[in-house]
Amino acid sequence: MVDGIKLKYIIGDYDTWKKLHGINFTYNVNQETGEVLTTKSTRTGAVITKSRAIYKHYHIQLTEVMDVNYGTKVYYLDVRGSLHKSYFNGVNIENFSGEQMLQEIDKIEKYFALNLNLATIKNIEIGINIGLPFSPITFLNASLLSYKGKRFEKYAVDSNGLSIGYHCKLGQYSVKIYDKGLQNGLDFNIMRFEVRYIKMEKISRITGNNLETLKLLTKDNVTEILIKVWDGVLLDEFQGVNEELRNTELYHKVTNYHFMKQLQKTNRKIYSYLISKFKSLGKSQGNNLHEVIKMQILDVIKSL
């Protein structure tokens, strides 16, 4: 369900807080003098000291901001990582249930000595792993067209020269679909479908904006999020199935990204009609994979 997350936390009583965790932070230091390096705010003149750590697969940054006029200090804690991966000790091949999420949130509370109500969520990923009877990357390369009229971008190639899938970035969130098996060198097929919220406005009505409210996330909430996004994904469902339809004017128009992008701007009514007709034909005369995968998404969420 929930994978990656970024948290922001203001530490109220630093002296008490530092006694409650077992984290060893590392500071950037001058290699010659051993002096801890700091920066100065150009706006306020405050002296800023940052230290970092990795703990239980989470990346942590502690920021001390000292007011030079009064000598007062404020401490900020940033926590970034994957609830899913931390729970499974660095691996996120299996799906991550709601009950496991609750257990991991309780661990985070203890790991970092947090008041969960004050641990603000800055961004969050919600997604699932879907088992497929075919290669996800082959399917995505052949069939993935767009999301709400915006083209998917291919992930950059890794050190092995492989690109594992696609992402589509919008203003407040991005949609990620990729080959989890290829990413992890597995001998079976898993497709990852995920929504990453980089701003919380759209999602906070469901998740709230802190770790305590995130505990209230339900399967129905996850279904609402993922199915709504999946419904906006456009697939070419005629690959190797219906060559006759691939030669029609409708097919050539809908699969022409630039044509559809311009039509989306100039005539939304015709644009929506063409998309609707294309999807309907894909369901009735194509391979119907959009609907098949949609049912699998529902089944996976139900099993969590």
Phi and psi in degrees as a GROMACS rama.xvg file:
@    title "Ramachandran Plot"
@    xaxis  label "Phi"
@    yaxis  label "Psi"
@TYPE xy
-92.3836  133.022  VAL-2
-116.103  -101.329  ASP-3
-69.5235  150.857  GLY-4
-154.039  149.134  ILE-5
-128.36  128.112  LYS-6
-118.578  147.854  LEU-7
-124.702  133.442  LYS-8
-141.869  130.265  TYR-9
-96.0965  122.003  ILE-10
-84.2117  115.064  ILE-11
-72.156  -49.563  GLY-12
-122.166  95.0414  ASP-13
-63.4316  -43.5295  TYR-14
-60.3216  -40.0501  ASP-15
-71.3036  -42.7569  THR-16
-59.3609  -43.6572  TRP-17
-68.4995  -15.7679  LYS-18
-84.4348  -11.2225  LYS-19
-98.9631  -4.51599  LEU-20
-128.34  164.769  HIS-21
-114.397  34.649  GLY-22
-93.5858  133.497  ILE-23
-102.178  112.905  ASN-24
-89.9581  147.795  PHE-25
-111.796  132.604  THR-26
-103.018  151.621  TYR-27
-78.5807  127.437  ASN-28
-127.542  155.121  VAL-29
-67.8151  122.202  ASN-30
-66.7489  -22.3622  GLN-31
-89.2666  -42.1352  GLU-32
-101.017  -19.0093  THR-33
79.3303  4.21191  GLY-34
-73.9092  137.459  GLU-35
-67.4863  130.082  VAL-36
-79.9011  139.369  LEU-37
-130.981  166.031  THR-38
-124.666  165.789  THR-39
-123.468  131.608  LYS-40
-68.0905  125.431  SER-41
-70.851  -20.9078  THR-42
-86.2511  -44.1338  ARG-43
-113.75  -15.2093  THR-44
82.274  0.272157  GLY-45
-63.9969  145.983  ALA-46
-92.2141  126.903  VAL-47
-114.26  126.348  ILE-48
-121.811  127.968  THR-49
-118.118  142.697  LYS-50
-136.656  157.96  SER-51
-136.794  158.78  ARG-52
-157.822  159.572  ALA-53
-119.903  124.754  ILE-54
-142.057  124.042  TYR-55
53.6776  38.7146  LYS-56
73.1694  8.84186  HIS-57
-101.314  141.611  TYR-58
-95.3133  126.684  HIS-59
-123.08  138.972  ILE-60
-128.535  127.779  GLN-61
-107.418  124.206  LEU-62
-117.839  122.457  THR-63
-102.018  125.791  GLU-64
-116.969  114.567  VAL-65
-108.705  124.744  MET-66
-76.3231  114.722  ASP-67
-71.0754  -21.474  VAL-68
-78.3765  -38.6346  ASN-69
-111.277  -12.4074  TYR-70
75.7236  9.08041  GLY-71
-81.3437  151.79  THR-72
-126.849  140.708  LYS-73
-123.07  138.731  VAL-74
-117.55  132.219  TYR-75
-118.282  137.746  TYR-76
-116.376  125.647  LEU-77
-111.794  127.424  ASP-78
-120.799  126.612  VAL-79
-133.309  131.896  ARG-80
169.024  -164.002  GLY-81
-119.41  118.641  SER-82
-58.6368  -42.4386  LEU-83
-58.8123  -52.158  HIS-84
-69.7825  -38.6139  LYS-85
-64.6167  -41.1342  SER-86
-60.5392  -40.2121  TYR-87
-96.5676  23.021  PHE-88
57.8081  47.0348  ASN-89
97.8684  0.280599  GLY-90
-123.39  139.394  VAL-91
-132.95  46.2025  ASN-92
-79.1717  -43.9506  ILE-93
-72.8661  155.77  GLU-94
-73.252  160.823  ASN-95
-118.792  113.75  PHE-96
-83.2697  168.668  SER-97
-62.8072  -39.8126  GLY-98
-64.9473  -40.4663  GLU-99
-65.8438  -36.2706  GLN-100
-61.091  -44.306  MET-101
-61.1331  -41.134  LEU-102
-63.8057  -40.238  GLN-103
-70.5503  -36.2504  GLU-104
-62.2147  -41.6173  ILE-105
-62.1957  -37.1144  ASP-106
-65.4947  -42.655  LYS-107
-59.1169  -41.5411  ILE-108
-55.7762  -41.7462  GLU-109
-79.235  -43.2058  LYS-110
-53.0564  -47.0677  TYR-111
-111.946  8.30366  PHE-112
51.9098  56.4395  ALA-113
-103.389  149.123  LEU-114
-89.0711  110.625  ASN-115
-59.6082  -30.7922  LEU-116
-66.1961  -22.1345  ASN-117
-105.377  0.713399  LEU-118
-87.1211  95.2819  ALA-119
-78.4646  131.417  THR-120
-83.3798  122.132  ILE-121
-96.0715  -35.5311  LYS-122
-154.433  161.523  ASN-123
-154.037  147.215  ILE-124
-114.816  133.78  GLU-125
-127.705  123.935  ILE-126
-169.139  179.461  GLY-127
-143.129  161.268  ILE-128
-100.911  134.123  ASN-129
-121.196  121.328  ILE-130
-74.2145  133.53  GLY-131
-126.835  151.815  LEU-132
-85.1695  8.16315  PRO-133
-144.245  169.261  PHE-134
-67.2786  118.293  SER-135
-59.7904  -41.0273  PRO-136
-68.8681  -35.6832  ILE-137
-64.4294  -43.3205  THR-138
-62.0389  -47.2338  PHE-139
-65.494  -42.5452  LEU-140
-60.3857  -35.6167  ASN-141
-86.2758  -31.222  ALA-142
-118.23  -22.7092  SER-143
-75.8356  122.032  LEU-144
-107.204  -61.0087  LEU-145
-162.524  170.87  SER-146
-129.945  116.874  TYR-147
50.6636  36.9862  LYS-148
87.1747  -2.77758  GLY-149
-104.771  135.087  LYS-150
-72.7344  142.425  ARG-151
-74.5672  143.653  PHE-152
-105.046  142.233  GLU-153
-78.8313  140.406  LYS-154
-63.8933  147.566  TYR-155
-61.5722  150.838  ALA-156
-70.2074  148.875  VAL-157
-88.9059  -170.35  ASP-158
-63.6953  -19.0851  SER-159
-95.0362  6.11894  ASN-160
78.2854  18.7645  GLY-161
-108.416  140.625  LEU-162
-108.083  126.418  SER-163
-88.0859  -8.72391  ILE-164
164.579  -147.474  GLY-165
-138.509  156.781  TYR-166
-142.732  153.783  HIS-167
-132.347  113.07  CYS-168
-97.475  126.221  LYS-169
-113.718  -171.999  LEU-170
-64.9312  -44.9297  GLY-171
-110.46  -11.8325  GLN-172
-155.346  166.3  TYR-173
-130.898  152.279  SER-174
-108.59  129.165  VAL-175
-122.968  127.449  LYS-176
-134.617  119.777  ILE-177
-153.521  169.963  TYR-178
-88.735  100.501  ASP-179
-68.2001  -34.683  LYS-180
-65.2866  -43.6217  GLY-181
-63.6894  -40.1209  LEU-182
-60.1928  -36.7134  GLN-183
-108.443  8.41671  ASN-184
64.8696  35.929  GLY-185
-85.7325  158.488  LEU-186
-100.78  20.4563  ASP-187
-138.731  164.39  PHE-188
-96.6276  120.049  ASN-189
-132.853  128.359  ILE-190
-106.446  132.566  MET-191
-97.2851  128.406  ARG-192
-121.901  122.097  PHE-193
-148.544  146.454  GLU-194
-117.734  124.856  VAL-195
-109.436  116.287  ARG-196
-91.3365  112.314  TYR-197
-91.3179  -13.1069  ILE-198
-131.675  147.976  LYS-199
-95.721  -2.12594  MET-200
-57.5093  -46.2728  GLU-201
-71.3321  -32.6686  LYS-202
-98.6843  -19.7126  ILE-203
-65.7474  -22.792  SER-204
-67.7088  -21.3491  ARG-205
-98.2612  -48.4434  ILE-206
-92.6464  -12.8772  THR-207
71.9475  -171.458  GLY-208
-121.785  17.4198  ASN-209
-144.953  171.231  ASN-210
-66.2575  -30.5947  LEU-211
-66.7512  -44.3588  GLU-212
-71.2855  -27.3102  THR-213
-61.6802  -26.2975  LEU-214
-60.1624  -22.1013  LYS-215
-83.8968  -3.72579  LEU-216
-61.0272  130.271  LEU-217
-115.452  169.87  THR-218
-60.1975  -37.9275  LYS-219
-62.7706  -39.1607  ASP-220
-62.252  -45.9938  ASN-221
-63.8819  -40.758  VAL-222
-59.5188  -46.93  THR-223
-57.5908  -44.5034  GLU-224
-66.0572  -54.9774  ILE-225
-72.7051  -38.5252  LEU-226
-69.3176  -38.3959  ILE-227
-61.4588  -40.8182  LYS-228
-70.9226  -44.7586  VAL-229
-59.0911  -36.5394  TRP-230
-62.404  -23.0835  ASP-231
-86.5897  -5.54535  GLY-232
-83.8201  131.033  VAL-233
-106.557  126.855  LEU-234
-115.095  149.427  LEU-235
-87.0177  104.173  ASP-236
-97.477  17.841  GLU-237
-113.236  5.65913  PHE-238
-64.2449  117.853  GLN-239
67.5103  12.3196  GLY-240
-117.362  -48.6665  VAL-241
-136.766  84.7073  ASN-242
-64.4333  -30.0425  GLU-243
-63.5171  -44.8876  GLU-244
-67.9129  -27.8936  LEU-245
-70.1448  -11.7125  ARG-246
-101.243  7.23934  ASN-247
-85.8869  160.959  THR-248
-62.2072  -39.2774  GLU-249
-58.4968  -47.0294  LEU-250
-62.1802  -46.1216  TYR-251
-66.0153  -33.404  HIS-252
-70.81  -50.4949  LYS-253
-69.0402  -32.7817  VAL-254
-86.6512  -0.937982  THR-255
-92.1392  100.211  ASN-256
-57.9118  -45.3039  TYR-257
-66.8572  -37.9921  HIS-258
-62.4705  -47.0363  PHE-259
-68.5518  -34.9169  MET-260
-63.3321  -43.2027  LYS-261
-67.3739  -40.9103  GLN-262
-64.3877  -37.3474  LEU-263
-59.2084  -33.9822  GLN-264
-79.721  -35.8825  LYS-265
-97.5328  -29.7574  THR-266
-149.579  85.3695  ASN-267
-62.4187  -31.507  ARG-268
-65.3357  -48.3239  LYS-269
-69.1656  -38.7216  ILE-270
-56.8823  -49.4096  TYR-271
-64.812  -36.695  SER-272
-63.5804  -45.6932  TYR-273
-64.0867  -41.6093  LEU-274
-63.3544  -45.33  ILE-275
-62.1708  -43.1657  SER-276
-67.3907  -40.2267  LYS-277
-62.0845  -45.3952  PHE-278
-65.5488  -39.6287  LYS-279
-63.6578  -42.0576  SER-280
-68.5897  -34.9492  LEU-281
-62.8254  -34.4496  GLY-282
-75.009  -40.0018  LYS-283
-91.3633  -31.6019  SER-284
-125.694  -4.03709  GLN-285
-101.799  -155.411  GLY-286
-86.6017  -6.46337  ASN-287
60.3471  25.3902  ASN-288
-68.4049  -27.6143  LEU-289
-60.0572  -46.6816  HIS-290
-70.1281  -38.9801  GLU-291
-60.2417  -47.266  VAL-292
-68.898  -34.5848  ILE-293
-59.4258  -43.0163  LYS-294
-64.9615  -35.4461  MET-295
-67.7924  -38.5711  GLN-296
-58.3365  -46.3934  ILE-297
-62.7166  -41.7248  LEU-298
-65.1997  -41.7535  ASP-299
-64.5312  -46.2743  VAL-300
-61.6253  -42.0053  ILE-301
-60.0571  -33.4277  LYS-302
-78.953  -12.7534  SER-303
